[in-house]
């Protein structure tokens, strides 16, 4: 990745205060996250807002994580995972609150949210922008804040499970997108096997990099984390711009795909909101072993 110059027009940083500590009770913290995502998706459907594309996918991921929390033995520490999911989701929810309130979120989220106002990005690009900001930037921060210092080492296996859930859902979404974007298969073929489809453009790298970032932040106090977070935000925003403009050939292909893709925002959000198979079938031991080896 090239050196990234400092910008004088940088957006204001997202508040980096640690999320509030809440006791685990009969209602999990993740239930609050799902309720918030339900409202975001419902509003997006009512208002034909592309904000709902990533929110719908993220809601599906969160529901599957909740299933994992409630399945004995799925996560190493279900209570800690509930707290991690809350901290992780809080970064997205706060970024969206700032954007919709006229404030500036992190730069990576600003690129993603700004793209929802345009018809130019295809569905897969819209989803990739949200995944980029949330995994490449937010996940490492949430992990380091949930398990500071040496405690972060205990999160690695559970983070692999989250990434496996996301990867499985992305593959399912790609299958569903055929009904929304008839030329999507053409785009995937031209991108090539090594590209591994548009939305999965960075999942393998993002998984490794988010873990590296978490271990970089975990030993630091909040003030010392800020320069690393600022740098990471700039890098993640740079990747987002590459997703939007991958190069002349893929720009041309995306334009062709866009012509045939449905423009019915409500229908797209509804399709992306569909629930699918049980979480235990999505993160099997074999799948986790393959993921941990980068396959």
C-alpha positions in Angstrom: 0.0 0.0 0.0 1.4 3.4 -0.9 2.3 6.0 1.8 -0.8 8.0 2.6 -0.3 11.7 2.9 -1.8 13.7 5.7 -5.0 15.4 4.7 -6.1 18.9 5.7 -9.7 18.1 4.8 -9.9 15.0 7.1 -13.3 14.3 8.5 -13.6 14.6 12.3 -12.7 11.4 14.1 -15.4 9.2 15.6 -15.6 9.3 19.4 -13.2 6.6 20.7 -14.5 6.4 24.2 -14.9 2.8 25.3 -18.5 1.5 25.0 -20.5 1.5 28.3 -20.0 -1.5 30.5 -23.3 -3.4 31.0 -24.0 -6.5 33.0 -25.2 -9.6 31.2 -28.7 -10.3 32.2 -31.7 -12.2 30.8 -31.5 -10.0 27.7 -28.2 -10.1 25.9 -26.5 -6.9 24.7 -26.7 -8.3 21.2 -30.5 -8.1 21.4 -30.2 -4.3 21.6 -28.0 -4.3 18.5 -30.4 -6.5 16.6 -33.3 -4.1 17.6 -31.3 -1.1 16.4 -30.5 -2.9 13.1 -34.2 -3.8 12.7 -35.1 -0.1 12.9 -32.4 0.9 10.4 -33.5 -1.7 7.9 -37.2 -0.9 8.3 -36.5 2.8 7.8 -34.3 2.0 4.7 -37.1 0.0 3.2 -39.7 2.8 3.9 -37.4 5.5 2.5 -35.8 3.5 -0.4 -32.4 4.2 1.2 -29.3 2.3 0.1 -28.0 2.6 3.7 -30.1 -0.5 4.1 -27.9 -2.7 1.9 -25.0 -3.1 4.4 -27.4 -2.8 7.4 -29.4 -5.8 6.1 -26.3 -7.9 5.6 -25.0 -6.9 9.0 -28.3 -7.7 10.7 -28.0 -11.2 9.3 -24.5 -11.6 10.6 -25.5 -10.3 14.0 -28.5 -12.7 14.2 -26.1 -15.6 13.4 -23.6 -14.4 16.1 -26.5 -14.4 18.6 -27.3 -18.0 17.6 -23.7 -18.8 18.3 -23.7 -17.1 21.7 -26.8 -19.2 22.6 -25.3 -22.5 21.3 -23.2 -24.2 24.0 -19.6 -24.5 23.0 -19.8 -22.5 19.8 -17.9 -19.5 21.2 -15.1 -20.0 23.8 -16.6 -17.2 26.0 -20.2 -16.4 25.1 -20.4 -13.5 27.6 -17.3 -11.9 26.3 -18.5 -12.4 22.7 -21.8 -10.6 23.7 -19.7 -7.7 24.9 -17.5 -7.7 21.8 -20.4 -7.7 19.5 -21.9 -4.8 21.3 -18.7 -2.8 21.1 -18.2 -3.8 17.5 -21.7 -2.8 16.5 -21.6 0.4 18.5 -18.9 1.7 16.2 -21.1 1.2 13.1 -24.3 2.6 14.9 -22.4 5.6 16.1 -20.9 6.3 12.7 -24.4 6.1 11.1 -25.9 8.3 13.8 -23.2 10.9 13.1 -23.7 10.7 9.3 -27.5 11.0 9.5 -27.2 13.8 12.0 -24.9 15.9 9.8 -21.7 15.1 11.7 -18.6 13.5 10.4 -17.9 9.8 11.0 -14.5 8.2 10.5 -13.2 8.7 7.0 -13.7 5.1 6.0 -17.4 5.2 6.9 -17.8 8.6 5.3 -16.7 7.1 1.9 -19.1 4.2 2.4 -22.1 6.4 3.4 -21.5 8.9 0.7 -21.6 6.1 -1.9 -25.1 5.2 -0.8 -26.3 8.5 -2.2 -25.1 7.6 -5.7 -26.6 5.1 -8.2 -23.1 4.4 -9.7 -21.8 1.7 -7.3 -23.4 -1.7 -8.0 -24.9 -3.7 -5.1 -21.7 -5.6 -4.5 -19.6 -2.4 -4.3 -22.0 -1.0 -1.7 -21.7 -4.1 0.5 -17.9 -4.2 0.1 -17.6 -0.6 1.3 -19.5 -1.4 4.5 -17.5 -4.6 5.1 -14.2 -2.7 4.5 -15.0 0.0 7.1 -16.4 -2.4 9.7 -13.8 -5.2 9.4 -10.6 -3.4 8.4 -11.2 -0.5 10.9 -13.8 -1.3 13.5 -13.2 -4.9 14.4 -9.6 -4.5 15.6 -10.6 -1.5 17.8 -13.6 -3.3 19.3 -11.4 -6.4 20.0 -8.7 -4.4 21.7 -11.2 -2.5 23.8 -13.0 -5.7 24.8 -9.9 -7.6 25.7 -7.1 -5.2 26.5 -3.5 -6.1 27.0 -2.7 -9.8 27.0 -6.4 -10.7 27.2 -6.7 -10.1 23.5 -5.0 -13.4 22.7 -8.0 -15.3 24.0 -10.2 -13.7 21.3 -8.5 -15.1 18.2 -10.6 -18.3 17.8 -13.9 -16.5 18.4 -12.9 -13.8 15.8 -12.3 -16.6 13.3 -15.8 -17.8 13.9 -17.2 -14.4 13.3 -15.3 -14.1 10.0 -16.5 -17.6 9.0 -20.1 -16.5 9.6 -19.5 -13.4 7.5 -17.8 -15.4 4.7 -20.6 -17.9 4.6 -23.3 -15.2 4.4 -21.4 -13.3 1.7 -21.4 -16.5 -0.4 -25.2 -16.9 0.1 -25.8 -13.2 -0.7 -23.8 -13.6 -3.9 -26.1 -16.5 -4.9 -29.2 -14.3 -4.1 -27.9 -11.3 -6.1 -28.4 -13.2 -9.3 -32.1 -12.3 -9.0 -31.3 -8.7 -8.6 -28.3 -8.3 -10.9 -28.5 -10.7 -13.9 -25.0 -9.7 -15.1 -23.3 -10.2 -11.8 -21.9 -13.6 -12.8 -20.3 -12.0 -15.8 -18.5 -9.5 -13.4 -17.4 -12.4 -11.1 -15.9 -14.3 -14.1 -14.1 -11.2 -15.5 -12.7 -10.4 -12.0 -11.2 -13.9 -12.1 -10.9 -16.7 -9.6 -8.1 -15.0 -7.8 -10.4 -12.0 -7.2 -12.8 -14.3 -5.3 -15.8 -12.2 -6.1 -16.4 -8.6 -5.5 -17.7 -8.6 -1.9 -15.0 -11.1 -0.7 -12.3 -8.8 -2.2 -10.6 -8.4 1.1 -12.1 -10.8 3.6 -8.9 -13.0 3.9 -6.6 -10.0 4.1 -9.0 -8.1 6.3 -9.3 -11.0 8.7 -5.5 -11.1 9.2 -5.1 -7.4 9.3 -7.9 -6.8 11.8 -6.3 -9.3 14.1 -2.9 -7.7 13.7 -4.4 -4.3 14.3 -6.2 -5.6 17.5 -2.9 -6.9 18.9 -1.2 -3.6 18.0 -3.8 -1.6 19.9 -4.4 -3.9 22.9 -1.3 -3.0 24.9 -1.9 0.8 24.6 -4.1 3.1 26.6 -6.8 5.0 24.8 -4.8 8.1 24.2 -1.9 6.1 22.8 -4.2 4.3 20.4 -5.4 7.4 18.6 -2.5 7.8 16.2 -2.7 4.2 15.1 -6.5 4.5 14.6 -6.0 7.7 12.6 -3.5 5.9 10.3 -5.7 2.9 10.0 -8.7 5.0 9.1 -6.8 6.7 6.3 -5.6 3.3 5.0 -9.1 1.9 5.1 -10.6 4.9 3.3 -7.9 4.5 0.6 -9.1 0.9 0.1 -12.7 2.1 0.0 -11.8 4.4 -2.9 -10.2 1.5 -4.7 -13.4 -0.5 -4.3 -15.3 2.4 -5.9 -12.8 2.8 -8.7 -11.0 -0.5 -9.2 -9.5 0.5 -12.6 -10.6 1.2 -16.2 -11.6 -2.3 -17.1 -13.5 -3.2 -14.0 -15.1 0.3 -14.0 -16.4 -0.5 -17.5 -17.6 -3.9 -16.4 -19.4 -2.5 -13.4 -21.1 0.1 -15.6 -22.4 -2.7 -17.8 -23.6 -4.7 -14.7 -25.3 -1.6 -13.4 -27.4 -1.2 -16.5 -29.1 -4.6 -15.9 -29.2 -4.4 -12.1 -32.5 -3.7 -10.5 -33.0 -0.1 -9.3 -35.7 -1.2 -6.8 -33.9 -0.3 -3.5 -36.8 -1.7 -1.4 -36.6 -5.1 -3.1 -32.8 -5.2 -2.8 -32.9 -4.5 1.0 -35.7 -7.1 1.4 -33.7 -9.8 -0.4 -30.5 -9.0 1.6 -32.5 -9.2 4.8 -33.5 -12.9 4.3 -32.5 -15.3 7.0 -30.8 -18.6 6.1 -29.4 -21.8 7.5 -28.4 -22.4 11.2 -25.1 -21.0 12.4 -23.7 -24.4 13.3 -23.8 -25.3 9.6 -21.9 -22.1 8.7 -18.9 -22.4 11.0 -18.1 -26.0 11.0 -14.7 -27.3 12.4 -13.5 -28.0 8.9 -14.5 -24.5 7.7 -12.8 -22.9 10.7 -9.6 -24.8 10.1 -9.5 -23.8 6.5 -10.2 -20.2 7.4 -7.4 -20.2 10.0 -5.0 -21.4 7.3 -6.1 -18.6 4.9 -7.9 -20.9 2.4 
